[in-house]
């Protein structure tokens, strides 16, 4: 199995790539497969970040555990000597 991933700025750029000599070389490798290859082109029309996750979870801001601990200051200090 080969997972091939590329990120494109828009569909037109992606389609130009599909017509390119570079992509034709990849297709020639697929043609050597002993079994019919499976190809998926996933077009993502929207992506969302941490603000979306925070809104869905009903919190006002996303704060990592490490950031929350930094706000508390030093809670535990340990010294290990060997």
LUMVEXTI-677045 format. One record per residue (C-alpha): residue in one letter; x, y, z. Coordinates in steps of 0.2 Angstrom, whole numbers, plus 2048, in hexadecimal, padded with zeros to 3 digits. Example, Ala and Ser with C-alpha at 12.3 -4.5 7.8 and 13.67 -1.06 7.14 Angstrom:
2
+----+-----+-----+-----+
: aa :  px :  py :  pz :
+----+-----+-----+-----+
:  A : 83E : 7EA : 827 :
:  S : 844 : 7FB : 824 :
+----+-----+-----+-----+
END
This chain:
82
+----+-----+-----+-----+
: aa :  px :  py :  pz :
+----+-----+-----+-----+
:  X : 800 : 800 : 800 :
:  X : 806 : 811 : 7FC :
:  X : 7FF : 821 : 803 :
:  X : 802 : 830 : 7F8 :
:  X : 7FD : 841 : 7FF :
:  X : 7FE : 852 : 7F7 :
:  X : 7F6 : 862 : 7FC :
:  X : 7F0 : 86E : 7EE :
:  X : 7EB : 880 : 7F0 :
:  X : 7DC : 87E : 7E4 :
:  X : 7D3 : 871 : 7D9 :
:  X : 7DA : 878 : 7C9 :
:  X : 7EC : 876 : 7CF :
:  X : 7E8 : 864 : 7D4 :
:  X : 7E1 : 860 : 7C3 :
:  X : 7F0 : 868 : 7BA :
:  X : 7FA : 85C : 7C5 :
:  X : 7F0 : 84D : 7BF :
:  X : 7F3 : 851 : 7AD :
:  X : 806 : 854 : 7B0 :
:  X : 815 : 849 : 7AB :
:  X : 819 : 846 : 7BD :
:  X : 808 : 83F : 7C1 :
:  X : 809 : 834 : 7B2 :
:  X : 819 : 82C : 7B9 :
:  X : 810 : 828 : 7C9 :
:  X : 802 : 820 : 7BE :
:  X : 80E : 815 : 7B5 :
:  X : 814 : 80E : 7C5 :
:  X : 802 : 80A : 7CA :
:  X : 800 : 801 : 7B9 :
:  X : 80D : 7F5 : 7BF :
:  X : 802 : 7EF : 7CE :
:  X : 7FD : 7DD : 7CE :
:  X : 7EC : 7E2 : 7D4 :
:  X : 7E1 : 7F0 : 7CE :
:  X : 7E7 : 800 : 7D8 :
:  X : 7DB : 80A : 7E3 :
:  X : 7DC : 81C : 7E1 :
:  X : 7D3 : 829 : 7EB :
:  X : 7D3 : 83C : 7E8 :
:  X : 7CC : 844 : 7F8 :
:  X : 7C7 : 856 : 7F5 :
:  X : 7C5 : 860 : 805 :
:  X : 7BA : 86F : 803 :
:  X : 7BD : 876 : 815 :
:  X : 7C8 : 873 : 824 :
:  X : 7C7 : 87A : 835 :
:  X : 7D3 : 87C : 843 :
:  X : 7D3 : 87D : 856 :
:  X : 7C6 : 88B : 857 :
:  X : 7B9 : 87F : 84F :
:  X : 7BE : 871 : 85C :
:  X : 7BC : 87D : 86A :
:  X : 7AB : 883 : 864 :
:  X : 7A5 : 871 : 862 :
:  X : 7AB : 86D : 873 :
:  X : 7A3 : 87C : 87A :
:  X : 7B2 : 885 : 881 :
:  X : 7B7 : 897 : 87D :
:  X : 7CA : 893 : 879 :
:  X : 7D5 : 885 : 876 :
:  X : 7E2 : 883 : 883 :
:  X : 7EE : 875 : 884 :
:  X : 7F2 : 86C : 894 :
:  X : 804 : 872 : 893 :
:  X : 7FE : 884 : 891 :
:  X : 7F2 : 882 : 8A0 :
:  X : 800 : 87B : 8AB :
:  X : 80B : 88A : 8A6 :
:  X : 7FE : 896 : 8AC :
:  X : 7FE : 88D : 8BD :
:  X : 811 : 88F : 8BF :
:  X : 81C : 882 : 8C6 :
:  X : 811 : 875 : 8CF :
:  X : 81E : 867 : 8D2 :
:  X : 831 : 868 : 8D1 :
:  X : 83A : 858 : 8D1 :
:  X : 84D : 854 : 8D1 :
:  X : 854 : 844 : 8CC :
:  X : 866 : 840 : 8D0 :
:  X : 86E : 830 : 8CA :
+----+-----+-----+-----+
END
